Amino acid sequence: MARTRHTLITGRSGAGKSTYAKKLSKELGRRHIEADEDPEMKELFQKSFPRRNDRFRTRDFNKGELAYRRGIMRRIKKLKEPAILEGAQFAWIKDPKVIDKAYVVKVPERVRVKQRYLREKRLGRIHTGEKALRRKKRLALYTQASDPMIRDWERRPNTTIVNPYT
């Protein structure tokens, strides 16, 4: 039995992945699975990283990340129809039996930072002082972890680099 192959959309935070994924989802008539918003994915993340800071401790990160990735693959294998998988969380999936096409959403840094700020403001997550510094450090660690995977996708032959704001 042939596996269902999906379309991957990845990129850095604030690059416009959701915007592009929604547009592509309509065009292709495929289901859009957003890693940050899918209830099953959120539950899986909370199970993999039970304590808030586990994701940023090396030993706990490795253990939790492995469980998280296994859970993601189980979730994807359950899908019967091809879907649009959107999020940096999916960037590590390299199996051509799972991903048939990939899009890396890339925009200038100033646009990305502005979009990120507007989203944080809309969600009421703008902080100042010590809390802002801690959040900034966590985001920097997350970026360090996801950037190499995203750059790797940029070099693959079945990948298209897009800018949804042009």
Secondary structure, DSSP 8 states (H G I E B T S, - for coil): -----EEEEEESTTSSHHHHHHHHHHHHT-EEEETTT-HHHHHHHHHHS-STTGGGSHHHHHHHHHHHHHHHHHHHHH--S-EEEESGGGTT---TTTEEEEEEE---HHHHHHHHHHHHHHTT----HHHHHHHHHHHHHHHHHHHHHHHHHHTSTTEEEE-TT-
